[in-house]
Amino acid sequence: MVSRAEPQDTGVRRDWRDVARDAADLALLGILLVLAAAPLVTAAAAVGTASAAVHDWTRTGSWPPARATVGRFGRSVLPGVPVSLLAVAVAGLLAADLAALATGRVPGGPPALLLTALVTAGLAGWAGLVVVEVGGNGGGRWRAAARSAARACLDQPARWAALSGVTALAGLLGVLVTPVAVPILAGYTVAALYAVAGRRSLPAHPELP
């Protein structure tokens, strides 16, 4: 991936070539993320590493070196296995519940479906903020990031709702677009989470470096 020049540092106004370069970088990031997460047990490490890369990009204007990114991923694989399994299990259960309610296989009707959808969106928004927090500490320390994100969501419910909207839209697009475009969407989703979370500074959390 190439460096992203900061217009405030160079004094040069960004044009369509800069936008195209950023879009290509994020598309490549998404493809690499999905490939690294394919075994499922490495999903947390892949997401955390991608988030850390976007964190560096948004703060410095440059992507981290490939060697540093590979090192982050390697250090995150084993600690991330329980996170990967838990995330896959929770996502599977919620998807099964939504499908069962939507098709009428379980009682509850529209009210239960709406409630489950709202809970799912809320959890997804919180998870999106966890991803952002994890990126800020190098792609690891998921437990501390989860606690920090929970407090941030309660402190700023409007931003929590916005993050829930981002994840819901990403999920909808993931269903509607052609499967080959899903990896590209992953990179854009991580960047969108940072864009929404960065509208206001995250509260300081002493447990995160």
N, C-alpha and C positions, 0 to 999 in steps of 0.2 A: 504494500500500500504506500502511497506517496504522501508527502507532508501536505498539510493544509495551511496555506499562508494566511496569516491574520491581517486583515485590511488595516487595523489600527496600528500595526507595527510597521507596515511597508508604505502606507499612505496611498496604495493603489486600490482602486475600487474593484471589487469582485465582479466578474462577468459570467456569462453562461458557461464558459470553459471551467471555471472554478466550481460552479454548481454541478456540472456533469462529472467532474473529477470526484467530488464528494459523494455523489450518487453511486459512482462505480466502486468507490472504496467501501461504502456501506453495503453494497450488494455482495462484494467479495467477502466482507466480514460475515454476512449472514450465511453464505455458502459454507465457509469454514466452520462457523458455529454449528450448523446442522450436521456436517460431516463428523465433527468431533463429538457431537452428542448422540450419534447414531447407535452406539452400544447401550444407550439409556443410562447405565450406571455412571457414565461420564458426563451426563447432561448438566449437572450442577457446575462441574469444573469448566465445561465449555461456555455456559452462560456467564459465569463469573469472570472468566478470562476475557470474553467479548465485552462485558460491561467495563472491565478495567481499561481495555483499549479505548473504548468510547470516552471514558472519563479522562484519559490522557489527551485524547484528541480535542475534547471540548475545552480543556484547561490550557493546553500548550499550543494547539494548532497543528500538532504533529502526531502521527501514529507511533506507538512504541516500537522499538526494534523487534524483528522476528525472534531473535534469541531470547529477549526478555519475555515475550509473549509465550513462547514454548515453555520457558522455565516456570512461569506462572501456572500454566496449565498442568504441568507435571506435578507441581507442589500441591495442586488443588484436587487431584483425582481421588486419592484415598479419603481425605476428609469430606469430600463431596458425595461419596457413595450413599450414605444414609439420607442425605438431602434429596438426591436424585430419586431414590426408591420411594421416599415419602411423597414427593411431588407427583410422581407418576401414579401412585396409589390414590391420592386425593383427587387428582384430575380425572382418573378413571371412574371413581365412585360418583363424582359430581356429574360427569357426562352420562353415566348410566341412569342416575336419578332423573336428570332432565329428559332423557329419551323415554324413560318409562312413564313419566308424567305427561309428556307431549303426546304419546300414543295411547294413553288411557289404560296402560297395563296395571297401574296402581291407582288407588283412589286419591282424590284431592282436587282434581279439576284445575281450572285456570288459577284460582287463588294460590294453591300449593305450587303450581308451576312458576307463577310470578315471584313468590317468596324465594323459591330455590334459585331462580335466575338472579335475583337481587343479591342473595348470599354469595353466589358464584362470582358475580361481578365485583362485589366488595372484596372477596378473598383475592381475586385476580389483581385488583388495584393495589392491595397491600403487597402482594408478591412482586408487582412491578417496582414498587418503591424499595423492596428488599434487594432486588437486582441492582438498582441504582446505588444503594448504600454499600453493597458488596463490592461494586466497582471502585468505590472510593477508598477501599482498604486493600486494593491489590487483587481482588477476586476471591477472597476467602472470608473466614469468620462469619459464617452464615447465621449462627445463633445470635451473636451480638447484633448483626444487621437486622435480623427479624424483630428483635426487641426495639431497636431504634426506629424501625419503620412503623411498628405498631403505635409507638408514642407519637410519631410525626403525623400519622393518619388521624389520631384522636385530636391532636392540636390543630390540624388544618383539614377539616373534613371536606372543604371545597376542592382542595388539591387531590385528596383521596378520591373524590368523585370523578375528577378529571382523569386521573390515572386509570380508574376503572373503565372510563369511556375509551381510553386508548387501547387497553387490553381487549375490551369487547369488540372494538372495531377491527383490531388485528385478527382476532379469532374469526370474525365474520368474513373478512377478506381471505383468510386462510382457507375457508370452506368454498368461497366463490371463485378464487383464481385457479388457474391451471396448476397442477401439483409441482411442475418444474419451477414455478415462481415463488413457491412457499419459502425456500431458503433465502431468497432475496428479501422477502418480506420480513424475515427474522432480523436482519441487520437494521432495516428501517425502523422496526418496532423498538429496538434497544435505543436508537437515537431519539425516537419520539418520547420515550419514557424520560430520558435526560432533559429533553426540551421542556416537558411539562413540570418535572420535579425542580428544574432550575429556575422556574419563574420567580420563586422566592427561595431564599437560602434555607437549607435544611438546618434544624436546630443542632447545636453542638452536642455531641454525645461523647463523654470522656472515655468510654470503653473502646471507641474506634480511634485508631491512630490518624 
